[in-house]
Amino acid sequence: MNADRLPSVAPEVTATLVEGLSPRLRKRLDAAVTKLGARPTHRDGDTVTIAVDDETELCLYAPGGVVATADAITCGCLLAPACVHRAAAACAAPTADPAPEPADEPAQASPAPASATDPASATDPASATDPASATDPAPAPDSASSPEVASPAQRRAADALWSAGAAVLEAGVDGAGAVTQSVLLRAAHTARLRHLPRAAGAALSVVTLLRAARAGDPSYRTADLVTALAELLGTAHRVGVASGAELAAVRGRARRPYSPDGSLRLYGLFTEPVVTDSGHGGVRTWVAGADGRLFTVGDVAPGGVGRALGVADRAVRLGDSALTHRELGRSGLAVSGATVSPDGRLGAGKGVKAVTARGAAWTEPPLATLWETPASEQAARALRSTSRYADPDGGGSDLLFLDVELLGAVRESGGTCLLALCEGGIHVRLTVADDDPALAHRDNLMLLAAAPGTRLRIIGRMVPALHPRLTLLACSHPTGEGTIDLGLDRLRRADLPDPAAPVHPAPPQPGGSGAHSPLYLLERRVEQTVPAGRAALGMLGDIAAETRRIRRAGLPTAAGLLTALCASAARRDRDLFGRLLPADTDGFATYWLAAARYTAAVAESLCAAGWEPVQGTGPARGLR
């Protein structure tokens, strides 16, 4: 049984069912989830039936695709409703997303951006209290002149989230089974009721990633769970210490539907294929408004790469337009009654009207202005968008618009990429967005690498790294006629101005502080905690050699964090009778959070430094 075949289950439903199990059944829950996952399912309207065995069936009633109450999961076994099967089914199913926030809801309609916090400031972890006591009404601010602070109920909800996240770090992926996940789900539900949607969303992300890790999902990455856990712990901590505008950002806001944006005049930029690890495929077409704002029109659904190639030539789902996605990427639209999501997606509601209009070349206004911003400023903007702990409502795009001169192919440890030179003497490495052979990315990149000296106008997606790096999405045609969607259109050798050039070694990297940073030594310990838990980190032994190497690189804070993290992991105190006391999970979580946020901040700083113009290069090196 694939979890995708089950309806989504509300977090509070899963938590309620697990909490209702006896201690004996809780010990059997993980095995029951695995066993139930191998059983066949059958869907009939809003009801999904699981064959528990040859004689017993379990039903999930999900009107609208979501199981909203515990009574909607019924089992035919003799122990029902106190059986383990109902809880196992809820744990095996995907977690439902929170409902969209009503348009007329007050409070966090326009939160201010979250201010950067010093990772070392996370040294006062909130102590957990009984979540059941989080029913007190939230008091109003003391006065108009005093900045608003979190209510007692919100602090208690944040404490519960902190404790649940610290328990995950203590157990690791291997030990964070269904019972540990249910505690997170209960804490997330309570946080949502206390108007803390950002922290609640982080908790749901942690649960989703834990399930993916334990199920062996090929798309799971440990770094994603590190980010989600650090976001959960950091947000939960900041609820208790933030005030005013910072508190509004920490609270966040619930997922909102598309909001009206009036009339828009749009100009096509390019179309990119979208293929996900979950088997979905489609395209995303990027357009720009007259004011330079970026929007997308997408069509992604189950189907993989085959669907992505086919959808590119289908009409866009926007008003009465007959343009295909490929055509929209080179044409324009006039839209009235436009609706836009917070991340720039254009809605296709009944009230949206769209007609075909003239597009613009990349060298004509308003599109040409996208290439006029210096590369360093574009990179800083993209980093704010791609930051692991960016404000969810911050907006922004991870695309860069550059004029480059191709230098040829360079070998790397992970394969071959294309080296290019942009204004300011910055060497940029261009890589493929998707290596699927059915797409044109790889073949086009290799052909472009065979034409050193070619000058192109390109669009790429930021890849955070110690050196400037982009995935190449679109470029001007080498002959100067039109543009190329590098995932869909295929270049020919006849399009290239020069004969093929041999692959040559990569040029030496700049000798700055980030060129060979030992920061990875701390990053590695942060990541090692997540799969196996605190105890595994505590068995590392002597780390003096690692801390000396970090200090020699000019990173004393990183060395101190590594020492404190490993010491906290290994520390186990005893009582007067020599018995081991419970581990200090809060203290360890604090050090882990500080290390995770510090490494992310330093890595982003080093990435931004790599995009700064090389000294001694001026406008003459620009590529016009």
Secondary structure, DSSP 8 states (H G I E B T S, - for coil): --GGGS-EE-HHHHHHHHHTS-HHHHHHHHHHHHHHHTS-EEEETTEEEEESSSS-EEEEE-GGGEE-SGGGEEE-STTTTSSHHHHHHHHHS-B-------TT--SSSS--------GGG--S------GGGTTS-----S-TTS--B--HHHHHHHHHHHHHHHHHHHHHHHH--HHHHHHHHHHHHHHHHTT-HHHHHHHHHHHHHHHHHHHT-TT--HHHHHHHHHHHHHHHHHHTT-BHHHHHHHH-------EEEEEEEEEEEEEEEEE-TTSEEEEEEEEEETTS-EEEEEEEEE-HHHHHHHHTTSB-SSTT---BHHHHTTSEEEEEEEEE-TTSBB---TT-EEEEE----TTSTTGGGGGTS-HHHHHHHHHHHH-TT--TT-----EEEEEEEEEEEEEETTEEEEEEEETTTEEEEEEES---TTSSHHHHHHHHHT-TT-EEEEEEEE--SSS-EEEEEEEE-TTSSSEEETTT----GGG-SS-----B-------STTTT-TTHHHHHHHHHHHHH-HHHHHT----HHHHHHHHHTT-HHHHHHHHHHHHHHH---B-TTS-B----HHHHHHHHHHHHHHHHHHHHHHHHHHTS--TT--GGG---
